[in-house]
């Protein structure tokens, strides 16, 4: 076939616009534009719980850095000094095992809560949820309710629209910057951080305040539900922890379908209708914009606002509450009562999670309460591994880092054992200030010829004279050939 006889090739552009149904095959859409969600405000049991968690988490977050314990900040992660202050505890990098234990306990708690009642963390305590709720409340107070916000965004740019949009953005920025300031206040003494920022001192402090503030502003002000739906990994692997006995927000399809509008004066059951009047309030109040009537969806954060909305409608229609409710898939299918549902919720996996979590928490508490508030690191002096000194002695030199993890000055005694006639030839008692560490040079000596050539295991014993704590650390004593 000649090239002139070939039919012209159809060019298929790649576009981001919504395709025209009448022009099928004209282009391939690689992106579906998302419509902005305008959640409707609702009051009810779950809405009150959400706001209670907002107040609780933010009082703790914003207030904790300002509290003092003695003469220091109550909670401070001092990265520069490599000391972490948590109430009466002083932790060092050597206490990393406690951070590991805390992360394991947090992960196991998430598994337990998810197995019992789905995404409770997402719906009530996740920072993304909490700050989105705060930002949406600000938006509601400045721009009005859902219908007012819809009209405002659809209308032309007027002075009133510019004023409201500017005011909203200004308040969002203020909240975001204060959030960033508070976050950095956990790593830098917060009472010193303010004057440093005002004087434009401390480059990395300024960077992290702006960085965390920008993250709060972008995530809670603009991305909102997109973070929960597309960025959060928990939404993806939560299904591995769900089963048919997990408490989730459920729609009773057998009771609600077929849905449809009706009037109170007409017997809707005689017309073959279910209890759902198809008012779509459950969709309008959803912060992620899903329709719970379509069944369990990974986007659902389990906030329960659709339950509040539906119960409000059921009250107005004089129908029984619970068309949308917290239940299990087996509970809805088998028409179980509350006690039957709870018995099945307490299944083996939940009991195992609980037992392991309790054991870890008890072990963590016992370890923290019985820990010796003293840390010692030993470093050999590599400049002089072994040498003969006056008096016919063989000497090894060490550097001990003694860390006082108490809130008072301590005096420590240094001794060593492991070889015959081993003695400490340097200062044997040292004073270490409260929550401080100090490098101490220690010289150990033995009579020359009292030990065969090679490396010999020894122990350093460091004892706190006031508190009675004691730490033993291993090292070696080198005898040259």
C-alpha positions in Angstrom: 0.0 0.0 0.0 1.3 3.4 -0.9 1.7 6.0 1.7 -0.9 8.2 -0.2 -3.5 5.4 0.1 -3.2 5.1 3.9 -6.0 6.7 6.0 -4.9 9.7 8.1 -3.9 8.8 11.6 -6.1 10.1 14.4 -4.2 12.2 16.9 -5.3 11.4 20.4 -4.2 14.2 22.7 -3.7 13.6 26.4 -5.6 16.1 28.5 -6.6 16.7 32.0 -10.0 18.0 31.2 -13.2 16.0 31.6 -13.9 14.1 28.4 -16.9 14.8 26.2 -19.1 11.7 26.2 -20.1 12.4 22.6 -16.4 12.3 21.4 -15.5 8.9 22.7 -11.9 8.0 21.9 -10.9 11.6 21.2 -8.4 11.8 24.1 -7.3 9.9 27.2 -7.8 11.5 30.6 -5.0 10.9 33.0 -6.4 13.0 35.9 -9.8 13.4 37.3 -10.3 16.8 38.9 -11.6 16.7 42.4 -14.5 18.8 43.5 -14.1 20.8 46.6 -16.0 19.4 49.6 -18.2 21.7 51.6 -19.1 19.8 54.8 -22.2 20.7 56.5 -22.1 21.5 60.3 -23.9 19.0 62.5 -24.5 18.6 66.2 -24.8 15.3 67.9 -23.1 12.7 70.1 -20.1 12.0 67.8 -19.7 15.7 66.9 -19.4 16.5 70.5 -16.9 13.8 71.0 -14.8 15.1 68.1 -14.7 18.6 69.6 -13.9 17.2 73.0 -10.9 15.5 71.4 -9.9 18.7 69.6 -9.9 20.6 72.9 -8.1 17.8 74.8 -5.3 17.3 72.2 -4.7 21.0 71.6 -4.7 21.9 75.3 -2.0 19.3 75.7 0.0 20.3 72.6 -0.1 24.0 73.1 0.1 24.0 76.9 2.7 21.4 77.7 5.8 23.3 76.6 4.9 26.2 78.9 4.8 24.0 82.1 7.9 23.8 84.3 9.3 21.0 86.4 11.6 22.6 89.0 13.8 25.0 87.2 13.4 23.6 83.7 10.8 23.0 81.0 8.6 20.0 81.9 8.9 18.3 78.4 11.9 19.2 76.4 13.9 17.2 73.8 17.2 19.0 73.9 18.9 17.7 70.8 21.9 19.9 71.2 22.7 18.7 74.7 21.5 15.2 73.9 19.1 15.1 76.8 15.4 14.5 76.9 13.4 15.8 79.8 10.0 14.2 80.3 8.5 15.3 83.6 10.9 13.9 86.3 12.8 11.7 83.8 16.1 12.7 82.2 16.9 10.4 79.3 20.1 10.2 77.2 20.7 8.7 73.8 21.7 5.5 75.6 18.0 5.2 76.6 16.9 4.7 73.0 15.4 1.4 74.1 12.6 3.3 75.7 11.8 5.1 72.5 11.7 1.8 70.7 9.3 0.4 73.4 7.1 3.5 73.0 6.9 3.1 69.3 6.0 -0.6 69.6 3.3 0.2 72.2 1.9 2.9 69.9 1.8 0.6 66.9 0.2 -2.2 68.9 -2.4 0.2 70.3 -3.2 1.2 66.7 -3.7 -2.4 65.8 -5.9 -3.0 68.8 -8.1 0.0 68.3 -8.4 -0.8 64.6 -9.4 -4.4 65.2 -12.0 -3.3 67.7 -13.5 -0.2 66.2 -11.9 0.7 62.9 -10.3 4.1 62.3 -11.1 5.7 65.7 -7.6 7.4 65.6 -8.3 8.9 62.2 -11.8 10.2 63.1 -11.1 11.7 66.5 -7.4 12.2 67.4 -5.2 12.3 64.2 -3.5 15.7 63.8 -4.8 15.9 60.2 -8.4 15.4 61.4 -8.0 17.8 64.4 -6.4 20.7 62.5 -8.8 20.2 59.5 -11.7 20.5 62.0 -10.2 23.7 63.5 -9.6 25.3 60.0 -13.1 24.3 58.9 -14.5 25.9 62.0 -12.6 29.1 61.2 -13.9 29.0 57.7 -17.5 28.5 58.9 -17.3 31.4 61.3 -15.9 33.8 58.6 -17.6 32.7 55.4 -20.8 31.2 56.8 -22.5 27.8 56.7 -22.3 25.4 53.8 -24.8 27.1 51.5 -23.2 30.5 52.2 -19.8 29.1 51.3 -21.1 27.6 48.1 -22.7 30.9 47.0 -19.5 32.8 48.0 -17.2 30.6 45.9 -19.6 30.6 42.9 -20.2 34.3 43.0 -18.0 37.0 41.4 -15.1 38.6 43.2 -16.5 41.5 45.2 -15.1 43.5 48.1 -17.0 41.4 50.6 -15.7 38.2 49.1 -12.1 39.5 49.1 -12.5 40.7 52.7 -13.7 37.3 53.9 -11.2 35.3 51.9 -8.3 37.5 53.1 -9.5 37.4 56.8 -9.8 33.6 56.6 -6.3 33.2 55.1 -4.9 35.5 57.7 -6.3 33.6 60.6 -5.2 30.3 59.0 -1.6 31.6 58.7 -1.7 32.9 62.4 -2.8 29.5 63.7 -0.3 27.7 61.5 2.6 29.8 62.6 1.7 29.4 66.3 1.5 25.7 65.7 4.9 25.7 64.2 6.3 27.8 67.0 4.8 25.4 69.6 6.2 22.4 67.8 9.8 23.8 67.8 9.2 24.8 71.5 9.5 21.1 72.3 13.1 21.0 71.1 14.2 24.5 72.1 13.2 26.1 75.5 10.0 27.8 74.4 10.5 30.8 76.7 13.8 31.5 74.9 12.5 30.7 71.5 10.2 33.8 71.2 13.0 36.4 71.8 15.3 34.5 69.4 12.8 34.5 66.6 12.0 38.2 67.2 15.7 39.0 66.9 16.0 36.8 63.8 18.5 34.6 65.6 18.7 30.9 65.2 18.4 30.0 61.5 17.2 26.4 61.9 14.6 27.4 64.5 13.1 29.9 62.0 13.2 27.3 59.2 11.4 24.6 61.3 8.7 27.1 62.5 8.0 28.1 58.9 8.2 24.5 57.7 5.8 23.0 60.2 3.5 26.1 59.9 3.4 25.6 56.1 2.7 21.9 56.5 -0.2 22.7 58.9 -1.5 25.4 56.6 -1.4 23.3 53.4 -2.6 20.0 54.9 -5.5 21.4 57.0 -6.4 24.4 54.9 -6.3 23.0 51.3 -5.5 19.3 51.0 -7.8 18.2 53.8 -9.5 14.9 52.9 -6.9 14.4 50.1 -4.3 13.6 52.8 -6.6 10.9 54.3 -7.6 9.4 50.9 -4.3 9.5 49.0 -1.4 10.3 51.2 -2.0 8.5 54.5 -0.7 4.9 54.3 -3.0 3.8 57.1 -6.0 4.1 54.8 -4.4 1.5 52.6 -3.4 -1.2 55.0 -6.3 -0.8 57.5 -8.2 -3.5 55.6 -5.6 -6.1 56.8 -6.7 -5.4 60.4 -10.5 -5.3 59.7 -12.8 -8.3 59.7 -16.6 -8.8 59.8 -16.6 -8.4 63.6 -14.9 -4.9 63.6 -17.1 -2.1 64.8 -17.5 0.4 61.9 -19.9 3.0 60.7 -22.5 0.9 58.8 -25.7 1.6 56.9 -28.6 -0.9 57.5 -29.4 -1.6 53.8 -32.2 -4.0 54.6 -34.0 -1.4 56.7 -33.2 1.7 54.5 -33.8 0.4 51.0 -35.4 1.2 48.7 -34.8 4.8 49.6 -36.8 7.8 48.4 -38.5 11.0 49.4 -41.9 10.9 51.2 -44.3 12.9 53.4 -45.1 12.0 57.0 -48.8 11.7 56.3 -48.4 8.8 53.9 -47.6 5.3 54.9 -44.2 4.8 53.2 -44.1 1.1 53.9 -47.3 0.6 51.9 -45.5 2.3 49.0 -42.6 -0.1 49.4 -40.1 2.4 50.7 -37.4 1.9 53.3 -36.5 4.2 56.2 -34.0 6.2 54.1 -35.6 9.3 52.7 -32.6 10.0 50.5 -31.9 13.5 52.0 -28.2 13.0 51.4 -27.4 14.7 54.7 -25.1 11.8 55.6 -23.0 12.8 52.5 -23.2 16.5 53.1 -21.7 16.2 56.6 -19.0 13.7 55.7 -15.5 15.4 55.9 -14.2 13.1 53.1 -17.3 13.4 50.9 -18.2 9.7 50.7 -21.7 8.1 50.7 -21.7 5.6 53.5 -24.8 4.0 51.9 -22.5 2.4 49.4 -20.9 0.2 52.0 -17.5 0.1 53.7 -15.0 2.3 51.9 -11.3 2.8 52.7 -11.8 6.6 52.6 -14.1 6.4 55.7 -12.3 7.8 58.8 -15.0 6.6 61.2 -15.9 10.0 62.6 -19.6 9.1 63.0 -20.9 12.5 61.8 -23.2 10.7 59.3 -24.6 8.8 62.3 -25.5 12.2 63.9 -27.0 13.5 60.7 -29.1 10.4 60.1 -30.3 10.2 63.7 -31.5 13.8 63.4 -33.5 13.0 60.4 -34.9 9.9 62.0 -36.1 11.9 65.0 -37.8 14.4 62.7 -39.5 11.6 60.8 -40.4 9.8 64.0 -38.5 6.7 62.8 -36.2 4.6 65.1 -32.6 5.7 65.3 -29.8 3.6 64.0 -30.3 3.4 60.3 -26.6 4.5 60.2 -24.8 3.3 63.3 -21.6 1.9 64.7 -22.0 -1.9 64.3 -20.3 -4.8 62.7 -21.0 -6.4 59.3 -22.0 -9.6 61.0 -24.1 -7.7 63.5 -26.1 -6.0 60.8 -26.4 -9.1 58.7 -27.6 -11.3 61.6 -29.6 -8.7 63.4 -27.6 -9.1 66.6 -28.3 -7.0 69.7 -25.7 -4.9 71.4 -24.5 -7.6 73.8 -24.2 -10.1 71.0 -22.1 -7.7 69.0 -19.8 -6.9 71.9 -19.3 -10.6 72.6 -18.1 -11.1 69.0 -15.9 -8.0 69.2 -14.0 -9.5 72.0 -12.5 -12.2 69.8 -9.2 -14.0 70.1 -7.1 -11.5 68.1 -8.4 -8.6 70.3 -7.6 -10.5 73.5 -4.1 -11.3 72.3 -3.5 -7.7 71.3 -4.7 -6.6 74.7 -2.6 -9.1 76.6 0.6 -8.2 74.7 -0.1 -4.5 75.0 -0.7 -4.7 78.8 2.5 -6.8 79.2 4.5 -4.2 77.3 3.1 -1.3 79.2 3.8 -3.0 82.6 7.3 -3.9 81.5 7.9 -0.3 80.3 6.7 1.2 83.6 8.7 -1.3 85.7 11.8 -0.6 83.7 11.4 3.2 84.0 10.8 3.0 87.8 13.7 0.7 88.5 16.2 2.2 86.1 19.5 3.5 87.6 19.7 7.2 86.9 23.3 6.9 85.9 24.9 6.2 82.5 28.6 5.5 81.9 30.5 5.2 78.6 34.1 4.0 78.5 36.6 5.0 75.8 40.2 3.8 75.8 42.9 6.4 75.3 44.3 5.4 72.0 47.3 7.7 72.3 48.8 5.5 75.0 47.3 2.0 75.1 49.7 0.8 77.7 52.8 2.2 79.3 55.3 1.7 82.2 55.2 4.6 84.7 57.3 5.4 87.8 57.4 2.8 90.6 57.4 -0.2 88.2 53.7 0.1 87.4 52.0 -0.8 84.1 49.3 1.7 83.3 46.3 1.9 81.0 44.4 5.2 80.5 40.6 5.4 79.9 38.1 8.2 79.5 34.8 7.7 81.2 31.7 9.7 80.3 29.6 9.8 83.5 26.0 11.0 83.0 23.9 12.1 85.9 20.3 11.4 85.1 18.9 12.9 88.3 17.8 16.4 89.2 20.4 16.9 91.9 24.2 17.1 92.0 25.8 13.6 92.7 29.2 12.5 93.9 30.4 9.3 92.3 33.1 6.8 93.3 35.2 5.0 90.7 36.7 1.6 91.3 37.9 -1.2 89.1 38.3 -5.0 89.5 39.3 -8.0 87.4 43.1 -8.2 88.0 45.2 -8.8 91.0 46.4 -5.5 92.6 44.5 -3.4 90.1 44.1 0.1 91.4 42.8 3.5 90.3 45.7 5.9 90.2 43.7 8.9 89.3 40.9 10.8 91.0 38.5 8.3 92.6 35.6 10.6 93.4 34.0 13.1 91.1 31.0 15.5 91.3 28.5 15.7 88.4 25.9 18.5 88.3 22.2 17.8 88.0 21.3 16.4 84.6 24.8 16.9 83.4 27.5 14.7 81.9 31.3 14.9 82.3 34.3 13.2 80.8 36.7 11.9 83.4 40.3 10.6 82.7 40.9 7.4 84.7 44.3 5.7 85.1 44.5 2.1 86.1 47.7 0.5 87.2 49.0 -3.0 88.1 52.5 -4.1 89.2 54.7 -4.8 86.1 54.8 -8.5 85.4 51.8 -9.4 87.6 49.7 -10.4 84.6 50.7 -12.3 81.5 50.8 -10.5 78.1 47.4 -10.0 76.3 44.1 -8.3 76.9 42.4 -9.0 80.2 38.7 -8.3 81.0 38.1 -5.8 83.8 35.1 -4.0 85.3 34.6 -0.4 86.2 32.3 0.1 89.1 30.8 3.6 89.4 28.7 4.2 92.6 26.5 7.1 93.5 27.4 8.0 97.1 24.1 9.9 97.9 21.5 8.0 95.9 23.1 4.6 96.2 22.9 3.7 92.5 25.7 1.6 91.0 26.7 0.8 87.4 29.3 -1.7 86.2 30.8 -1.5 82.8 33.2 -3.9 81.0 36.5 -3.0 79.4 40.0 -4.5 78.9 43.4 -4.0 80.3 46.3 -4.4 77.8 49.6 -6.0 78.9 52.2 -5.7 76.2 54.5 -8.6 75.2 
